[in-house]
């Protein structure tokens, strides 16, 4: 394996060392490295952001190391009539030639940006060095000097009403005397004032009415700028200030006079939405001042309705008021779709299909009703002792979504502001395996909501009922596992009993730029246990309370997930991820339900292991027929680092390192070595490494990952198998994964 890796790196080095100057004309130079250096090491200068002002960047490097796209282009021949040459050029990247004029423009752009950030005496020099016969590298040296600060600050407002309004809002000003002069902050203050006025009835106000006057003469030698903000009066059609009469010396403040609705469907003049729905989505109010944010919220709320295809809002000025006309074009209410799919479960091939009916305006309030029928078939191979080698599944589910809060005690303003969805769903799922038949009945009552201009989302599961029962279990399976008193099968027996799961939960997610955080907490069985104790219910022989003679699960579960992306350059990105989950059975349960247990390995976990083959802890499976039960746990930790690099066309590559495992919180005889012990955490962390290929079609991503085991905690005493990274064996240590979407 080591030899194979060395061969791969040798090929990469040879390719990248190919004559990358093959297509560089005589007298021209290939652009090598480009650097932006701050020679004064000023803490307020961000060279990473300043690199965006460099007009010429060198050819892309895979994983910031090899210029393989350029090398691929250089492998092509000069005869472009041959398909192989055209293909190599399409896959590769043409050489980027050093342009002295672009370099001079870059110096000017960098100087201007530094001045915009307050370094008015900034200077940028350029150093060009020749590398070999046909390569040149460029270094841009920054000499910012000391930044200028704002000295005297004045606001000159020609409109007295606006001056009074801004005076009461002075605590929110972005400009302060003594702060560093920055053009971006000046522009942000213009936008803030414009937004404030546009939300206060000033329909025709725009930021061009606001200008600045900067004066450095009054503070010579002090590196200060006296700054004056001017807010001008409105202008008439001739471009002159409207100052003929006192009434024309102020910006007009508009109120909403009338709000009307009409259908945008030429064949159907009727809007098939209830009046209450129309007014709830309309955030502009008759008699109130015009607000730009209310107009945008009106667009957003109508845009969320599944029944609405298109929204157009027209505002017509009438003296000091506005007439608002909202035109709505609606979708067809009902659709039917059919979706076939192929399945592959651990090598067992199968097929599935679903038929879905959807009504997007059930009660004329854009309520969405979905009814889905699904069937699946899978041929099971190598299952000894069973004549029927097939797996079959049928399910019917119904889901009703309301585009608003359907919850008592939610005040009116929250209903209008939040982008909320209320959901009720029912599901019946029938699974027939050769070993057993399994049925699932599920009912859910859920809320999802978010707020405009915020980066977080919320979910509340008011009630999630699941009833799992086994109408038939084969004699072979029952004899070997369920009727066997061996304690190794305790977890297996528990998960093949009829069971109630009554879950309530809350989820919170936040994302901004390259950082994303997700959390979820849920619990089950507390209300049922309280009721059982209150009414003096009796326990069964296993010490469990039962509902309708069916045991119910009781547990608490918390999941946390955090990822952060660091952009290295335009083609490379480092993504870091940590995931932690803990679930604890208590009260009426000593074992978690199988659906709530954690597993490790697979395309989104430690990728050196296939799905459900890692852990818990140092546990080593010896009976492959039931490892899908024993290789689960109550706690999970995932640590991932992935370097992502754009390759060519729609292809991207990745190099990753994963670590993690699962553990049990209790000690189970069927899972020796699986219990979590803080002192053994580092010894029980599994690690892997590997390479991946991604095919990005914009609307979905196909992902191929090849992972190799690095540290295997299941073989602590066997040195060779405990450290596969030192003693690799490809047939033993590799795992190949195919998935849709990114791992985190």
Secondary structure as the mmCIF struct_conf table of DSSP 4:
data_model
#
loop_
_struct_conf.conf_type_id
_struct_conf.id
_struct_conf.beg_label_comp_id
_struct_conf.beg_label_asym_id
_struct_conf.beg_label_seq_id
_struct_conf.end_label_comp_id
_struct_conf.end_label_asym_id
_struct_conf.end_label_seq_id
HELX_RH_AL_P HELX_RH_AL_P1 UNK A 2 UNK A 16
TURN_TY1_P TURN_TY1_P1 UNK A 17 UNK A 17
BEND BEND1 UNK A 18 UNK A 18
TURN_TY1_P TURN_TY1_P2 UNK A 20 UNK A 23
TURN_TY1_P TURN_TY1_P3 UNK A 26 UNK A 27
STRN STRN1 UNK A 30 UNK A 38
TURN_TY1_P TURN_TY1_P4 UNK A 39 UNK A 40
TURN_TY1_P TURN_TY1_P5 UNK A 43 UNK A 44
HELX_RH_AL_P HELX_RH_AL_P2 UNK A 47 UNK A 50
HELX_RH_3T_P HELX_RH_3T_P1 UNK A 51 UNK A 53
BEND BEND2 UNK A 55 UNK A 55
HELX_LH_PP_P HELX_LH_PP_P1 UNK A 58 UNK A 60
STRN STRN2 UNK A 62 UNK A 62
TURN_TY1_P TURN_TY1_P6 UNK A 63 UNK A 65
STRN STRN3 UNK A 66 UNK A 66
HELX_RH_AL_P HELX_RH_AL_P3 UNK A 68 UNK A 74
TURN_TY1_P TURN_TY1_P7 UNK A 75 UNK A 75
BEND BEND3 UNK A 76 UNK A 76
BEND BEND4 UNK A 78 UNK A 78
TURN_TY1_P TURN_TY1_P8 UNK A 80 UNK A 81
BEND BEND5 UNK A 82 UNK A 82
HELX_RH_AL_P HELX_RH_AL_P4 UNK A 83 UNK A 91
BEND BEND6 UNK A 92 UNK A 92
HELX_LH_PP_P HELX_LH_PP_P2 UNK A 94 UNK A 96
STRN STRN4 UNK A 97 UNK A 97
HELX_LH_PP_P HELX_LH_PP_P3 UNK A 98 UNK A 98
HELX_RH_AL_P HELX_RH_AL_P5 UNK A 100 UNK A 116
TURN_TY1_P TURN_TY1_P9 UNK A 117 UNK A 118
TURN_TY1_P TURN_TY1_P10 UNK A 120 UNK A 121
STRN STRN5 UNK A 123 UNK A 131
TURN_TY1_P TURN_TY1_P11 UNK A 132 UNK A 134
STRN STRN6 UNK A 135 UNK A 143
HELX_LH_PP_P HELX_LH_PP_P4 UNK A 146 UNK A 148
STRN STRN7 UNK A 149 UNK A 157
BEND BEND7 UNK A 158 UNK A 159
HELX_RH_AL_P HELX_RH_AL_P6 UNK A 160 UNK A 168
TURN_TY1_P TURN_TY1_P12 UNK A 169 UNK A 169
HELX_RH_3T_P HELX_RH_3T_P2 UNK A 170 UNK A 172
BEND BEND8 UNK A 174 UNK A 174
TURN_TY1_P TURN_TY1_P13 UNK A 177 UNK A 178
BEND BEND9 UNK A 179 UNK A 179
STRN STRN8 UNK A 180 UNK A 180
HELX_LH_PP_P HELX_LH_PP_P5 UNK A 181 UNK A 181
HELX_RH_AL_P HELX_RH_AL_P7 UNK A 183 UNK A 198
TURN_TY1_P TURN_TY1_P14 UNK A 199 UNK A 201
TURN_TY1_P TURN_TY1_P15 UNK A 203 UNK A 204
HELX_RH_3T_P HELX_RH_3T_P3 UNK A 207 UNK A 209
STRN STRN9 UNK A 210 UNK A 215
HELX_RH_3T_P HELX_RH_3T_P4 UNK A 217 UNK A 219
TURN_TY1_P TURN_TY1_P16 UNK A 220 UNK A 223
STRN STRN10 UNK A 224 UNK A 231
HELX_LH_PP_P HELX_LH_PP_P6 UNK A 232 UNK A 234
STRN STRN11 UNK A 235 UNK A 235
TURN_TY1_P TURN_TY1_P17 UNK A 237 UNK A 238
BEND BEND10 UNK A 239 UNK A 240
STRN STRN12 UNK A 241 UNK A 241
BEND BEND11 UNK A 242 UNK A 242
BEND BEND12 UNK A 244 UNK A 245
HELX_RH_3T_P HELX_RH_3T_P5 UNK A 246 UNK A 249
BEND BEND13 UNK A 250 UNK A 250
STRN STRN13 UNK A 255 UNK A 263
STRN STRN14 UNK A 265 UNK A 265
TURN_TY1_P TURN_TY1_P18 UNK A 266 UNK A 267
STRN STRN15 UNK A 268 UNK A 268
BEND BEND14 UNK A 270 UNK A 270
BEND BEND15 UNK A 273 UNK A 273
HELX_RH_AL_P HELX_RH_AL_P8 UNK A 275 UNK A 281
TURN_TY1_P TURN_TY1_P19 UNK A 286 UNK A 287
BEND BEND16 UNK A 288 UNK A 288
STRN STRN16 UNK A 289 UNK A 289
HELX_LH_PP_P HELX_LH_PP_P7 UNK A 290 UNK A 290
HELX_RH_AL_P HELX_RH_AL_P9 UNK A 292 UNK A 304
TURN_TY1_P TURN_TY1_P20 UNK A 306 UNK A 307
STRN STRN17 UNK A 308 UNK A 318
TURN_TY1_P TURN_TY1_P21 UNK A 319 UNK A 320
STRN STRN18 UNK A 321 UNK A 330
HELX_LH_PP_P HELX_LH_PP_P8 UNK A 331 UNK A 332
BEND BEND17 UNK A 333 UNK A 333
STRN STRN19 UNK A 334 UNK A 345
TURN_TY1_P TURN_TY1_P22 UNK A 346 UNK A 347
STRN STRN20 UNK A 348 UNK A 359
BEND BEND18 UNK A 360 UNK A 360
TURN_TY1_P TURN_TY1_P23 UNK A 362 UNK A 363
BEND BEND19 UNK A 364 UNK A 365
STRN STRN21 UNK A 368 UNK A 379
BEND BEND20 UNK A 382 UNK A 382
TURN_TY1_P TURN_TY1_P24 UNK A 384 UNK A 385
BEND BEND21 UNK A 387 UNK A 387
STRN STRN22 UNK A 390 UNK A 402
BEND BEND22 UNK A 403 UNK A 404
TURN_TY1_P TURN_TY1_P25 UNK A 408 UNK A 409
HELX_RH_AL_P HELX_RH_AL_P10 UNK A 412 UNK A 417
STRN STRN23 UNK A 418 UNK A 432
BEND BEND23 UNK A 434 UNK A 435
STRN STRN24 UNK A 436 UNK A 451
TURN_TY1_P TURN_TY1_P26 UNK A 452 UNK A 453
BEND BEND24 UNK A 455 UNK A 455
STRN STRN25 UNK A 456 UNK A 473
HELX_RH_AL_P HELX_RH_AL_P11 UNK A 475 UNK A 477
HELX_RH_PI_P HELX_RH_PI_P1 UNK A 478 UNK A 482
BEND BEND25 UNK A 483 UNK A 483
HELX_RH_3T_P HELX_RH_3T_P6 UNK A 487 UNK A 489
HELX_RH_AL_P HELX_RH_AL_P12 UNK A 490 UNK A 494
TURN_TY1_P TURN_TY1_P27 UNK A 495 UNK A 496
BEND BEND26 UNK A 497 UNK A 497
STRN STRN26 UNK A 499 UNK A 512
TURN_TY1_P TURN_TY1_P28 UNK A 513 UNK A 514
STRN STRN27 UNK A 515 UNK A 524
BEND BEND27 UNK A 525 UNK A 525
HELX_RH_AL_P HELX_RH_AL_P13 UNK A 526 UNK A 534
TURN_TY1_P TURN_TY1_P29 UNK A 535 UNK A 536
HELX_LH_PP_P HELX_LH_PP_P9 UNK A 537 UNK A 539
TURN_TY1_P TURN_TY1_P30 UNK A 541 UNK A 542
BEND BEND28 UNK A 543 UNK A 543
STRN STRN28 UNK A 546 UNK A 547
TURN_TY1_P TURN_TY1_P31 UNK A 548 UNK A 549
STRN STRN29 UNK A 550 UNK A 552
STRN STRN30 UNK A 555 UNK A 567
BEND BEND29 UNK A 569 UNK A 571
STRN STRN31 UNK A 572 UNK A 585
TURN_TY1_P TURN_TY1_P32 UNK A 587 UNK A 588
BEND BEND30 UNK A 590 UNK A 591
HELX_RH_3T_P HELX_RH_3T_P7 UNK A 594 UNK A 596
STRN STRN32 UNK A 598 UNK A 598
STRN STRN33 UNK A 600 UNK A 600
BEND BEND31 UNK A 602 UNK A 602
TURN_TY1_P TURN_TY1_P33 UNK A 603 UNK A 604
BEND BEND32 UNK A 605 UNK A 605
TURN_TY1_P TURN_TY1_P34 UNK A 607 UNK A 608
BEND BEND33 UNK A 609 UNK A 609
TURN_TY1_P TURN_TY1_P35 UNK A 611 UNK A 612
STRN STRN34 UNK A 614 UNK A 614
BEND BEND34 UNK A 616 UNK A 616
TURN_TY1_P TURN_TY1_P36 UNK A 617 UNK A 618
TURN_TY1_P TURN_TY1_P37 UNK A 624 UNK A 625
BEND BEND35 UNK A 626 UNK A 626
HELX_RH_AL_P HELX_RH_AL_P14 UNK A 627 UNK A 630
BEND BEND36 UNK A 631 UNK A 631
STRN STRN35 UNK A 633 UNK A 633
BEND BEND37 UNK A 634 UNK A 634
STRN STRN36 UNK A 635 UNK A 648
TURN_TY1_P TURN_TY1_P38 UNK A 649 UNK A 650
STRN STRN37 UNK A 651 UNK A 663
STRN STRN38 UNK A 664 UNK A 664
BEND BEND38 UNK A 665 UNK A 666
HELX_RH_3T_P HELX_RH_3T_P8 UNK A 669 UNK A 671
TURN_TY1_P TURN_TY1_P39 UNK A 672 UNK A 673
STRN STRN39 UNK A 675 UNK A 675
HELX_RH_3T_P HELX_RH_3T_P9 UNK A 678 UNK A 680
TURN_TY1_P TURN_TY1_P40 UNK A 681 UNK A 681
HELX_RH_3T_P HELX_RH_3T_P10 UNK A 682 UNK A 684
STRN STRN40 UNK A 686 UNK A 696
BEND BEND39 UNK A 698 UNK A 699
STRN STRN41 UNK A 701 UNK A 711
HELX_RH_3T_P HELX_RH_3T_P11 UNK A 713 UNK A 715
BEND BEND40 UNK A 716 UNK A 717
HELX_RH_AL_P HELX_RH_AL_P15 UNK A 719 UNK A 722
TURN_TY1_P TURN_TY1_P41 UNK A 724 UNK A 726
BEND BEND41 UNK A 727 UNK A 727
HELX_RH_AL_P HELX_RH_AL_P16 UNK A 730 UNK A 733
STRN STRN42 UNK A 734 UNK A 740
BEND BEND42 UNK A 741 UNK A 741
#
